[in-house]
Amino acid sequence: MDKNKEELLIHFEHSTDIVKKLVDTSEEYWRTLIAKDKWTVAEVIGHLTP
């Protein structure tokens, strides 16, 4: 398998694992800015490639 393709697939696999851990987060956390003048957690996750 092409090295870049393999790295990309591993990256998406890890990203999916991280997102799955957010299923039990509170609405307050979900709507929290990740930094001043930045997106919320929900907005960041919403922009990930399905």
mmCIF entry with sequence, helices, sheets and N, C-alpha, C, O atoms, coordinates in Angstrom:
data_MODEL
# 
_entry.id   MODEL 
# 
_entity.id                         1 
_entity.type                       polymer 
_entity.pdbx_number_of_molecules   1 
# 
_entity_poly.entity_id                      1 
_entity_poly.type                           'polypeptide(L)' 
_entity_poly.nstd_linkage                   no 
_entity_poly.nstd_monomer                   no 
_entity_poly.pdbx_seq_one_letter_code       MDKNKEELLIHFEHSTDIVKKLVDTSEEYWRTLIAKDKWTVAEVIGHLTP 
_entity_poly.pdbx_seq_one_letter_code_can   MDKNKEELLIHFEHSTDIVKKLVDTSEEYWRTLIAKDKWTVAEVIGHLTP 
_entity_poly.pdbx_strand_id                 A 
# 
loop_
_entity_poly_seq.entity_id 
_entity_poly_seq.num 
_entity_poly_seq.mon_id 
_entity_poly_seq.hetero 
1 1  MET n 
1 2  ASP n 
1 3  LYS n 
1 4  ASN n 
1 5  LYS n 
1 6  GLU n 
1 7  GLU n 
1 8  LEU n 
1 9  LEU n 
1 10 ILE n 
1 11 HIS n 
1 12 PHE n 
1 13 GLU n 
1 14 HIS n 
1 15 SER n 
1 16 THR n 
1 17 ASP n 
1 18 ILE n 
1 19 VAL n 
1 20 LYS n 
1 21 LYS n 
1 22 LEU n 
1 23 VAL n 
1 24 ASP n 
1 25 THR n 
1 26 SER n 
1 27 GLU n 
1 28 GLU n 
1 29 TYR n 
1 30 TRP n 
1 31 ARG n 
1 32 THR n 
1 33 LEU n 
1 34 ILE n 
1 35 ALA n 
1 36 LYS n 
1 37 ASP n 
1 38 LYS n 
1 39 TRP n 
1 40 THR n 
1 41 VAL n 
1 42 ALA n 
1 43 GLU n 
1 44 VAL n 
1 45 ILE n 
1 46 GLY n 
1 47 HIS n 
1 48 LEU n 
1 49 THR n 
1 50 PRO n 
# 
_struct_asym.id          A 
_struct_asym.entity_id   1 
# 
loop_
_struct_conf.conf_type_id 
_struct_conf.id 
_struct_conf.pdbx_PDB_helix_id 
_struct_conf.beg_label_comp_id 
_struct_conf.beg_label_asym_id 
_struct_conf.beg_label_seq_id 
_struct_conf.pdbx_beg_PDB_ins_code 
_struct_conf.end_label_comp_id 
_struct_conf.end_label_asym_id 
_struct_conf.end_label_seq_id 
_struct_conf.pdbx_end_PDB_ins_code 
_struct_conf.beg_auth_comp_id 
_struct_conf.beg_auth_asym_id 
_struct_conf.beg_auth_seq_id 
_struct_conf.end_auth_comp_id 
_struct_conf.end_auth_asym_id 
_struct_conf.end_auth_seq_id 
_struct_conf.pdbx_PDB_helix_class 
_struct_conf.details 
_struct_conf.pdbx_PDB_helix_length 
HELX_P HELX_P1 AA1 LYS A 3  ? LYS A 20 ? LYS A 3  LYS A 20 1 ? 18 
HELX_P HELX_P2 AA2 LYS A 21 ? ASP A 24 ? LYS A 21 ASP A 24 5 ? 4  
HELX_P HELX_P3 AA3 GLU A 27 ? TRP A 30 ? GLU A 27 TRP A 30 1 ? 4  
HELX_P HELX_P4 AA4 VAL A 41 ? GLY A 46 ? VAL A 41 GLY A 46 1 ? 6  
# 
_struct_conf_type.id          HELX_P 
_struct_conf_type.criteria    ? 
_struct_conf_type.reference   ? 
# 
loop_
_atom_site.group_PDB 
_atom_site.id 
_atom_site.type_symbol 
_atom_site.label_atom_id 
_atom_site.label_alt_id 
_atom_site.label_comp_id 
_atom_site.label_asym_id 
_atom_site.label_entity_id 
_atom_site.label_seq_id 
_atom_site.pdbx_PDB_ins_code 
_atom_site.Cartn_x 
_atom_site.Cartn_y 
_atom_site.Cartn_z 
_atom_site.occupancy 
_atom_site.B_iso_or_equiv 
_atom_site.pdbx_formal_charge 
_atom_site.auth_seq_id 
_atom_site.auth_comp_id 
_atom_site.auth_asym_id 
_atom_site.auth_atom_id 
_atom_site.pdbx_PDB_model_num 
ATOM 1   N N  . MET A 1 1  ? 0.863   -1.180 0.000  1.00 0.00 ? 1  MET A N  1 
ATOM 2   C CA . MET A 1 1  ? 0.000   0.000  0.000  1.00 0.00 ? 1  MET A CA 1 
ATOM 3   C C  . MET A 1 1  ? 0.902   1.233  0.000  1.00 0.00 ? 1  MET A C  1 
ATOM 4   O O  . MET A 1 1  ? 1.952   1.249  0.643  1.00 0.00 ? 1  MET A O  1 
ATOM 5   N N  . ASP A 1 2  ? 0.487   2.239  -0.713 1.00 0.00 ? 2  ASP A N  1 
ATOM 6   C CA . ASP A 1 2  ? 1.206   3.509  -0.759 1.00 0.00 ? 2  ASP A CA 1 
ATOM 7   C C  . ASP A 1 2  ? 1.337   4.070  0.661  1.00 0.00 ? 2  ASP A C  1 
ATOM 8   O O  . ASP A 1 2  ? 0.363   4.078  1.415  1.00 0.00 ? 2  ASP A O  1 
ATOM 9   N N  . LYS A 1 3  ? 2.530   4.535  1.028  1.00 0.00 ? 3  LYS A N  1 
ATOM 10  C CA . LYS A 1 3  ? 2.804   5.037  2.380  1.00 0.00 ? 3  LYS A CA 1 
ATOM 11  C C  . LYS A 1 3  ? 1.866   6.186  2.760  1.00 0.00 ? 3  LYS A C  1 
ATOM 12  O O  . LYS A 1 3  ? 1.357   6.211  3.880  1.00 0.00 ? 3  LYS A O  1 
ATOM 13  N N  . ASN A 1 4  ? 1.629   7.125  1.862  1.00 0.00 ? 4  ASN A N  1 
ATOM 14  C CA . ASN A 1 4  ? 0.736   8.248  2.161  1.00 0.00 ? 4  ASN A CA 1 
ATOM 15  C C  . ASN A 1 4  ? -0.693  7.789  2.397  1.00 0.00 ? 4  ASN A C  1 
ATOM 16  O O  . ASN A 1 4  ? -1.377  8.298  3.284  1.00 0.00 ? 4  ASN A O  1 
ATOM 17  N N  . LYS A 1 5  ? -1.138  6.832  1.607  1.00 0.00 ? 5  LYS A N  1 
ATOM 18  C CA . LYS A 1 5  ? -2.492  6.298  1.773  1.00 0.00 ? 5  LYS A CA 1 
ATOM 19  C C  . LYS A 1 5  ? -2.607  5.609  3.125  1.00 0.00 ? 5  LYS A C  1 
ATOM 20  O O  . LYS A 1 5  ? -3.592  5.801  3.839  1.00 0.00 ? 5  LYS A O  1 
ATOM 21  N N  . GLU A 1 6  ? -1.625  4.821  3.475  1.00 0.00 ? 6  GLU A N  1 
ATOM 22  C CA . GLU A 1 6  ? -1.629  4.106  4.748  1.00 0.00 ? 6  GLU A CA 1 
ATOM 23  C C  . GLU A 1 6  ? -1.651  5.093  5.928  1.00 0.00 ? 6  GLU A C  1 
ATOM 24  O O  . GLU A 1 6  ? -2.400  4.903  6.887  1.00 0.00 ? 6  GLU A O  1 
ATOM 25  N N  . GLU A 1 7  ? -0.837  6.133  5.850  1.00 0.00 ? 7  GLU A N  1 
ATOM 26  C CA . GLU A 1 7  ? -0.809  7.146  6.911  1.00 0.00 ? 7  GLU A CA 1 
ATOM 27  C C  . GLU A 1 7  ? -2.151  7.857  7.033  1.00 0.00 ? 7  GLU A C  1 
ATOM 28  O O  . GLU A 1 7  ? -2.613  8.123  8.143  1.00 0.00 ? 7  GLU A O  1 
ATOM 29  N N  . LEU A 1 8  ? -2.770  8.162  5.917  1.00 0.00 ? 8  LEU A N  1 
ATOM 30  C CA . LEU A 1 8  ? -4.066  8.823  5.924  1.00 0.00 ? 8  LEU A CA 1 
ATOM 31  C C  . LEU A 1 8  ? -5.135  7.935  6.555  1.00 0.00 ? 8  LEU A C  1 
ATOM 32  O O  . LEU A 1 8  ? -5.942  8.404  7.358  1.00 0.00 ? 8  LEU A O  1 
ATOM 33  N N  . LEU A 1 9  ? -5.141  6.674  6.198  1.00 0.00 ? 9  LEU A N  1 
ATOM 34  C CA . LEU A 1 9  ? -6.113  5.739  6.774  1.00 0.00 ? 9  LEU A CA 1 
ATOM 35  C C  . LEU A 1 9  ? -5.921  5.596  8.278  1.00 0.00 ? 9  LEU A C  1 
ATOM 36  O O  . LEU A 1 9  ? -6.897  5.532  9.025  1.00 0.00 ? 9  LEU A O  1 
ATOM 37  N N  . ILE A 1 10 ? -4.692  5.547  8.721  1.00 0.00 ? 10 ILE A N  1 
ATOM 38  C CA . ILE A 1 10 ? -4.409  5.459  10.159 1.00 0.00 ? 10 ILE A CA 1 
ATOM 39  C C  . ILE A 1 10 ? -4.887  6.728  10.856 1.00 0.00 ? 10 ILE A C  1 
ATOM 40  O O  . ILE A 1 10 ? -5.470  6.666  11.939 1.00 0.00 ? 10 ILE A O  1 
ATOM 41  N N  . HIS A 1 11 ? -4.641  7.868  10.237 1.00 0.00 ? 11 HIS A N  1 
ATOM 42  C CA . HIS A 1 11 ? -5.089  9.146  10.800 1.00 0.00 ? 11 HIS A CA 1 
ATOM 43  C C  . HIS A 1 11 ? -6.612  9.164  10.971 1.00 0.00 ? 11 HIS A C  1 
ATOM 44  O O  . HIS A 1 11 ? -7.108  9.542  12.033 1.00 0.00 ? 11 HIS A O  1 
ATOM 45  N N  . PHE A 1 12 ? -7.350  8.763  9.944  1.00 0.00 ? 12 PHE A N  1 
ATOM 46  C CA . PHE A 1 12 ? -8.812  8.748  10.028 1.00 0.00 ? 12 PHE A CA 1 
ATOM 47  C C  . PHE A 1 12 ? -9.307  7.745  11.059 1.00 0.00 ? 12 PHE A C  1 
ATOM 48  O O  . PHE A 1 12 ? -10.302 7.993  11.740 1.00 0.00 ? 12 PHE A O  1 
ATOM 49  N N  . GLU A 1 13 ? -8.624  6.624  11.175 1.00 0.00 ? 13 GLU A N  1 
ATOM 50  C CA . GLU A 1 13 ? -9.000  5.629  12.177 1.00 0.00 ? 13 GLU A CA 1 
ATOM 51  C C  . GLU A 1 13 ? -8.850  6.217  13.581 1.00 0.00 ? 13 GLU A C  1 
ATOM 52  O O  . GLU A 1 13 ? -9.734  6.042  14.420 1.00 0.00 ? 13 GLU A O  1 
ATOM 53  N N  . HIS A 1 14 ? -7.763  6.898  13.840 1.00 0.00 ? 14 HIS A N  1 
ATOM 54  C CA . HIS A 1 14 ? -7.550  7.520  15.147 1.00 0.00 ? 14 HIS A CA 1 
ATOM 55  C C  . HIS A 1 14 ? -8.567  8.642  15.383 1.00 0.00 ? 14 HIS A C  1 
ATOM 56  O O  . HIS A 1 14 ? -9.067  8.798  16.497 1.00 0.00 ? 14 HIS A O  1 
ATOM 57  N N  . SER A 1 15 ? -8.867  9.407  14.363 1.00 0.00 ? 15 SER A N  1 
ATOM 58  C CA . SER A 1 15 ? -9.845  10.489 14.483 1.00 0.00 ? 15 SER A CA 1 
ATOM 59  C C  . SER A 1 15 ? -11.213 9.930  14.858 1.00 0.00 ? 15 SER A C  1 
ATOM 60  O O  . SER A 1 15 ? -11.913 10.501 15.695 1.00 0.00 ? 15 SER A O  1 
ATOM 61  N N  . THR A 1 16 ? -11.588 8.833  14.251 1.00 0.00 ? 16 THR A N  1 
ATOM 62  C CA . THR A 1 16 ? -12.867 8.193  14.555 1.00 0.00 ? 16 THR A CA 1 
ATOM 63  C C  . THR A 1 16 ? -12.911 7.750  16.008 1.00 0.00 ? 16 THR A C  1 
ATOM 64  O O  . THR A 1 16 ? -13.932 7.911  16.677 1.00 0.00 ? 16 THR A O  1 
ATOM 65  N N  . ASP A 1 17 ? -11.809 7.193  16.501 1.00 0.00 ? 17 ASP A N  1 
ATOM 66  C CA . ASP A 1 17 ? -11.741 6.763  17.900 1.00 0.00 ? 17 ASP A CA 1 
ATOM 67  C C  . ASP A 1 17 ? -11.931 7.948  18.845 1.00 0.00 ? 17 ASP A C  1 
ATOM 68  O O  . ASP A 1 17 ? -12.626 7.835  19.855 1.00 0.00 ? 17 ASP A O  1 
ATOM 69  N N  . ILE A 1 18 ? -11.321 9.068  18.522 1.00 0.00 ? 18 ILE A N  1 
ATOM 70  C CA . ILE A 1 18 ? -11.446 10.268 19.356 1.00 0.00 ? 18 ILE A CA 1 
ATOM 71  C C  . ILE A 1 18 ? -12.883 10.770 19.363 1.00 0.00 ? 18 ILE A C  1 
ATOM 72  O O  . ILE A 1 18 ? -13.414 11.106 20.421 1.00 0.00 ? 18 ILE A O  1 
ATOM 73  N N  . VAL A 1 19 ? -13.510 10.825 18.211 1.00 0.00 ? 19 VAL A N  1 
ATOM 74  C CA . VAL A 1 19 ? -14.887 11.314 18.111 1.00 0.00 ? 19 VAL A CA 1 
ATOM 75  C C  . VAL A 1 19 ? -15.838 10.397 18.882 1.00 0.00 ? 19 VAL A C  1 
ATOM 76  O O  . VAL A 1 19 ? -16.764 10.881 19.534 1.00 0.00 ? 19 VAL A O  1 
ATOM 77  N N  . LYS A 1 20 ? -15.626 9.101  18.817 1.00 0.00 ? 20 LYS A N  1 
ATOM 78  C CA . LYS A 1 20 ? -16.481 8.161  19.561 1.00 0.00 ? 20 LYS A CA 1 
ATOM 79  C C  . LYS A 1 20 ? -16.430 8.422  21.059 1.00 0.00 ? 20 LYS A C  1 
ATOM 80  O O  . LYS A 1 20 ? -17.421 8.198  21.754 1.00 0.00 ? 20 LYS A O  1 
ATOM 81  N N  . LYS A 1 21 ? -15.303 8.890  21.567 1.00 0.00 ? 21 LYS A N  1 
ATOM 82  C CA . LYS A 1 21 ? -15.161 9.173  22.997 1.00 0.00 ? 21 LYS A CA 1 
ATOM 83  C C  . LYS A 1 21 ? -15.974 10.399 23.418 1.00 0.00 ? 21 LYS A C  1 
ATOM 84  O O  . LYS A 1 21 ? -16.189 10.612 24.612 1.00 0.00 ? 21 LYS A O  1 
ATOM 85  N N  . LEU A 1 22 ? -16.421 11.198 22.466 1.00 0.00 ? 22 LEU A N  1 
ATOM 86  C CA . LEU A 1 22 ? -17.179 12.407 22.779 1.00 0.00 ? 22 LEU A CA 1 
ATOM 87  C C  . LEU A 1 22 ? -18.676 12.156 22.945 1.00 0.00 ? 22 LEU A C  1 
ATOM 88  O O  . LEU A 1 22 ? -19.422 13.081 23.267 1.00 0.00 ? 22 LEU A O  1 
ATOM 89  N N  . VAL A 1 23 ? -19.119 10.939 22.732 1.00 0.00 ? 23 VAL A N  1 
ATOM 90  C CA . VAL A 1 23 ? -20.548 10.639 22.755 1.00 0.00 ? 23 VAL A CA 1 
ATOM 91  C C  . VAL A 1 23 ? -21.198 10.977 24.097 1.00 0.00 ? 23 VAL A C  1 
ATOM 92  O O  . VAL A 1 23 ? -22.376 11.334 24.130 1.00 0.00 ? 23 VAL A O  1 
ATOM 93  N N  . ASP A 1 24 ? -20.469 10.874 25.188 1.00 0.00 ? 24 ASP A N  1 
ATOM 94  C CA . ASP A 1 24 ? -21.051 11.132 26.505 1.00 0.00 ? 24 ASP A CA 1 
ATOM 95  C C  . ASP A 1 24 ? -20.718 12.508 27.064 1.00 0.00 ? 24 ASP A C  1 
ATOM 96  O O  . ASP A 1 24 ? -20.927 12.756 28.252 1.00 0.00 ? 24 ASP A O  1 
ATOM 97  N N  . THR A 1 25 ? -20.205 13.403 26.235 1.00 0.00 ? 25 THR A N  1 
ATOM 98  C CA . THR A 1 25 ? -19.869 14.739 26.723 1.00 0.00 ? 25 THR A CA 1 
ATOM 99  C C  . THR A 1 25 ? -21.131 15.563 26.938 1.00 0.00 ? 25 THR A C  1 
ATOM 100 O O  . THR A 1 25 ? -22.157 15.347 26.294 1.00 0.00 ? 25 THR A O  1 
ATOM 101 N N  . SER A 1 26 ? -21.027 16.498 27.848 1.00 0.00 ? 26 SER A N  1 
ATOM 102 C CA . SER A 1 26 ? -22.174 17.362 28.148 1.00 0.00 ? 26 SER A CA 1 
ATOM 103 C C  . SER A 1 26 ? -22.401 18.357 27.011 1.00 0.00 ? 26 SER A C  1 
ATOM 104 O O  . SER A 1 26 ? -21.508 18.631 26.209 1.00 0.00 ? 26 SER A O  1 
ATOM 105 N N  . GLU A 1 27 ? -23.608 18.882 26.966 1.00 0.00 ? 27 GLU A N  1 
ATOM 106 C CA . GLU A 1 27 ? -23.932 19.902 25.965 1.00 0.00 ? 27 GLU A CA 1 
ATOM 107 C C  . GLU A 1 27 ? -23.062 21.140 26.181 1.00 0.00 ? 27 GLU A C  1 
ATOM 108 O O  . GLU A 1 27 ? -22.637 21.791 25.227 1.00 0.00 ? 27 GLU A O  1 
ATOM 109 N N  . GLU A 1 28 ? -22.807 21.450 27.444 1.00 0.00 ? 28 GLU A N  1 
ATOM 110 C CA . GLU A 1 28 ? -21.958 22.612 27.760 1.00 0.00 ? 28 GLU A CA 1 
ATOM 111 C C  . GLU A 1 28 ? -20.552 22.448 27.171 1.00 0.00 ? 28 GLU A C  1 
ATOM 112 O O  . GLU A 1 28 ? -20.020 23.375 26.560 1.00 0.00 ? 28 GLU A O  1 
ATOM 113 N N  . TYR A 1 29 ? -19.958 21.273 27.358 1.00 0.00 ? 29 TYR A N  1 
ATOM 114 C CA . TYR A 1 29 ? -18.631 21.023 26.792 1.00 0.00 ? 29 TYR A CA 1 
ATOM 115 C C  . TYR A 1 29 ? -18.679 21.058 25.268 1.00 0.00 ? 29 TYR A C  1 
ATOM 116 O O  . TYR A 1 29 ? -17.804 21.637 24.625 1.00 0.00 ? 29 TYR A O  1 
ATOM 117 N N  . TRP A 1 30 ? -19.699 20.441 24.704 1.00 0.00 ? 30 TRP A N  1 
ATOM 118 C CA . TRP A 1 30 ? -19.875 20.354 23.248 1.00 0.00 ? 30 TRP A CA 1 
ATOM 119 C C  . TRP A 1 30 ? -19.895 21.739 22.610 1.00 0.00 ? 30 TRP A C  1 
ATOM 120 O O  . TRP A 1 30 ? -19.423 21.921 21.488 1.00 0.00 ? 30 TRP A O  1 
ATOM 121 N N  . ARG A 1 31 ? -20.454 22.727 23.344 1.00 0.00 ? 31 ARG A N  1 
ATOM 122 C CA . ARG A 1 31 ? -20.591 24.095 22.832 1.00 0.00 ? 31 ARG A CA 1 
ATOM 123 C C  . ARG A 1 31 ? -19.474 25.035 23.325 1.00 0.00 ? 31 ARG A C  1 
ATOM 124 O O  . ARG A 1 31 ? -19.569 26.251 23.162 1.00 0.00 ? 31 ARG A O  1 
ATOM 125 N N  . THR A 1 32 ? -18.425 24.467 23.923 1.00 0.00 ? 32 THR A N  1 
ATOM 126 C CA . THR A 1 32 ? -17.311 25.260 24.438 1.00 0.00 ? 32 THR A CA 1 
ATOM 127 C C  . THR A 1 32 ? -16.327 25.585 23.317 1.00 0.00 ? 32 THR A C  1 
ATOM 128 O O  . THR A 1 32 ? -16.005 24.735 22.487 1.00 0.00 ? 32 THR A O  1 
ATOM 129 N N  . LEU A 1 33 ? -15.857 26.836 23.310 1.00 0.00 ? 33 LEU A N  1 
ATOM 130 C CA . LEU A 1 33 ? -14.834 27.225 22.345 1.00 0.00 ? 33 LEU A CA 1 
ATOM 131 C C  . LEU A 1 33 ? -13.537 26.477 22.661 1.00 0.00 ? 33 LEU A C  1 
ATOM 132 O O  . LEU A 1 33 ? -13.190 26.298 23.829 1.00 0.00 ? 33 LEU A O  1 
ATOM 133 N N  . ILE A 1 34 ? -12.826 26.043 21.623 1.00 0.00 ? 34 ILE A N  1 
ATOM 134 C CA . ILE A 1 34 ? -11.571 25.330 21.860 1.00 0.00 ? 34 ILE A CA 1 
ATOM 135 C C  . ILE A 1 34 ? -10.456 26.303 22.250 1.00 0.00 ? 34 ILE A C  1 
ATOM 136 O O  . ILE A 1 34 ? -9.455  25.890 22.834 1.00 0.00 ? 34 ILE A O  1 
ATOM 137 N N  . ALA A 1 35 ? -10.618 27.582 21.935 1.00 0.00 ? 35 ALA A N  1 
ATOM 138 C CA . ALA A 1 35 ? -9.712  28.655 22.323 1.00 0.00 ? 35 ALA A CA 1 
ATOM 139 C C  . ALA A 1 35 ? -10.446 29.966 22.058 1.00 0.00 ? 35 ALA A C  1 
ATOM 140 O O  . ALA A 1 35 ? -11.465 29.985 21.369 1.00 0.00 ? 35 ALA A O  1 
ATOM 141 N N  . LYS A 1 36 ? -9.927  31.052 22.605 1.00 0.00 ? 36 LYS A N  1 
ATOM 142 C CA . LYS A 1 36 ? -10.557 32.352 22.411 1.00 0.00 ? 36 LYS A CA 1 
ATOM 143 C C  . LYS A 1 36 ? -10.678 32.648 20.911 1.00 0.00 ? 36 LYS A C  1 
ATOM 144 O O  . LYS A 1 36 ? -9.716  32.515 20.156 1.00 0.00 ? 36 LYS A O  1 
ATOM 145 N N  . ASP A 1 37 ? -11.867 33.045 20.509 1.00 0.00 ? 37 ASP A N  1 
ATOM 146 C CA . ASP A 1 37 ? -12.156 33.392 19.111 1.00 0.00 ? 37 ASP A CA 1 
ATOM 147 C C  . ASP A 1 37 ? -11.991 32.214 18.143 1.00 0.00 ? 37 ASP A C  1 
ATOM 148 O O  . ASP A 1 37 ? -11.733 32.418 16.957 1.00 0.00 ? 37 ASP A O  1 
ATOM 149 N N  . LYS A 1 38 ? -12.136 31.001 18.640 1.00 0.00 ? 38 LYS A N  1 
ATOM 150 C CA . LYS A 1 38 ? -12.052 29.799 17.799 1.00 0.00 ? 38 LYS A CA 1 
ATOM 151 C C  . LYS A 1 38 ? -13.397 29.088 17.793 1.00 0.00 ? 38 LYS A C  1 
ATOM 152 O O  . LYS A 1 38 ? -14.337 29.514 18.465 1.00 0.00 ? 38 LYS A O  1 
ATOM 153 N N  . TRP A 1 39 ? -13.481 28.009 17.035 1.00 0.00 ? 39 TRP A N  1 
ATOM 154 C CA . TRP A 1 39 ? -14.713 27.232 16.940 1.00 0.00 ? 39 TRP A CA 1 
ATOM 155 C C  . TRP A 1 39 ? -14.986 26.462 18.226 1.00 0.00 ? 39 TRP A C  1 
ATOM 156 O O  . TRP A 1 39 ? -14.112 26.285 19.074 1.00 0.00 ? 39 TRP A O  1 
ATOM 157 N N  . THR A 1 40 ? -16.242 26.009 18.337 1.00 0.00 ? 40 THR A N  1 
ATOM 158 C CA . THR A 1 40 ? -16.612 25.120 19.442 1.00 0.00 ? 40 THR A CA 1 
ATOM 159 C C  . THR A 1 40 ? -16.200 23.699 19.083 1.00 0.00 ? 40 THR A C  1 
ATOM 160 O O  . THR A 1 40 ? -15.872 23.404 17.934 1.00 0.00 ? 40 THR A O  1 
ATOM 161 N N  . VAL A 1 41 ? -16.223 22.829 20.081 1.00 0.00 ? 41 VAL A N  1 
ATOM 162 C CA . VAL A 1 41 ? -15.932 21.417 19.840 1.00 0.00 ? 41 VAL A CA 1 
ATOM 163 C C  . VAL A 1 41 ? -16.879 20.875 18.765 1.00 0.00 ? 41 VAL A C  1 
ATOM 164 O O  . VAL A 1 41 ? -16.447 20.177 17.848 1.00 0.00 ? 41 VAL A O  1 
ATOM 165 N N  . ALA A 1 42 ? -18.162 21.196 18.882 1.00 0.00 ? 42 ALA A N  1 
ATOM 166 C CA . ALA A 1 42 ? -19.157 20.726 17.907 1.00 0.00 ? 42 ALA A CA 1 
ATOM 167 C C  . ALA A 1 42 ? -18.837 21.184 16.493 1.00 0.00 ? 42 ALA A C  1 
ATOM 168 O O  . ALA A 1 42 ? -18.983 20.414 15.544 1.00 0.00 ? 42 ALA A O  1 
ATOM 169 N N  . GLU A 1 43 ? -18.405 22.422 16.343 1.00 0.00 ? 43 GLU A N  1 
ATOM 170 C CA . GLU A 1 43 ? -18.091 22.948 15.021 1.00 0.00 ? 43 GLU A CA 1 
ATOM 171 C C  . GLU A 1 43 ? -16.876 22.247 14.409 1.00 0.00 ? 43 GLU A C  1 
ATOM 172 O O  . GLU A 1 43 ? -16.849 21.955 13.214 1.00 0.00 ? 43 GLU A O  1 
ATOM 173 N N  . VAL A 1 44 ? -15.882 21.986 15.243 1.00 0.00 ? 44 VAL A N  1 
ATOM 174 C CA . VAL A 1 44 ? -14.684 21.277 14.741 1.00 0.00 ? 44 VAL A CA 1 
ATOM 175 C C  . VAL A 1 44 ? -15.065 19.889 14.265 1.00 0.00 ? 44 VAL A C  1 
ATOM 176 O O  . VAL A 1 44 ? -14.699 19.490 13.160 1.00 0.00 ? 44 VAL A O  1 
ATOM 177 N N  . ILE A 1 45 ? -15.798 19.146 15.086 1.00 0.00 ? 45 ILE A N  1 
ATOM 178 C CA . ILE A 1 45 ? -16.206 17.790 14.730 1.00 0.00 ? 45 ILE A CA 1 
ATOM 179 C C  . ILE A 1 45 ? -17.099 17.808 13.496 1.00 0.00 ? 45 ILE A C  1 
ATOM 180 O O  . ILE A 1 45 ? -17.002 16.929 12.640 1.00 0.00 ? 45 ILE A O  1 
ATOM 181 N N  . GLY A 1 46 ? -17.961 18.802 13.408 1.00 0.00 ? 46 GLY A N  1 
ATOM 182 C CA . GLY A 1 46 ? -18.869 18.923 12.262 1.00 0.00 ? 46 GLY A CA 1 
ATOM 183 C C  . GLY A 1 46 ? -18.166 19.144 10.934 1.00 0.00 ? 46 GLY A C  1 
ATOM 184 O O  . GLY A 1 46 ? -18.743 18.896 9.876  1.00 0.00 ? 46 GLY A O  1 
ATOM 185 N N  . HIS A 1 47 ? -16.936 19.606 10.980 1.00 0.00 ? 47 HIS A N  1 
ATOM 186 C CA . HIS A 1 47 ? -16.204 19.858 9.750  1.00 0.00 ? 47 HIS A CA 1 
ATOM 187 C C  . HIS A 1 47 ? -15.241 18.730 9.367  1.00 0.00 ? 47 HIS A C  1 
ATOM 188 O O  . HIS A 1 47 ? -14.515 18.840 8.379  1.00 0.00 ? 47 HIS A O  1 
ATOM 189 N N  . LEU A 1 48 ? -15.236 17.662 10.140 1.00 0.00 ? 48 LEU A N  1 
ATOM 190 C CA . LEU A 1 48 ? -14.421 16.506 9.771  1.00 0.00 ? 48 LEU A CA 1 
ATOM 191 C C  . LEU A 1 48 ? -15.057 15.799 8.572  1.00 0.00 ? 48 LEU A C  1 
ATOM 192 O O  . LEU A 1 48 ? -16.279 15.783 8.427  1.00 0.00 ? 48 LEU A O  1 
ATOM 193 N N  . THR A 1 49 ? -14.238 15.231 7.740  1.00 0.00 ? 49 THR A N  1 
ATOM 194 C CA . THR A 1 49 ? -14.738 14.481 6.595  1.00 0.00 ? 49 THR A CA 1 
ATOM 195 C C  . THR A 1 49 ? -15.415 13.203 7.097  1.00 0.00 ? 49 THR A C  1 
ATOM 196 O O  . THR A 1 49 ? -14.827 12.441 7.864  1.00 0.00 ? 49 THR A O  1 
ATOM 197 N N  . PRO A 1 50 ? -16.653 12.977 6.660  1.00 0.00 ? 50 PRO A N  1 
ATOM 198 C CA . PRO A 1 50 ? -17.345 11.754 7.102  1.00 0.00 ? 50 PRO A CA 1 
ATOM 199 C C  . PRO A 1 50 ? -16.604 10.499 6.671  1.00 0.00 ? 50 PRO A C  1 
ATOM 200 O O  . PRO A 1 50 ? -17.049 9.389  6.961  1.00 0.00 ? 50 PRO A O  1 
# 
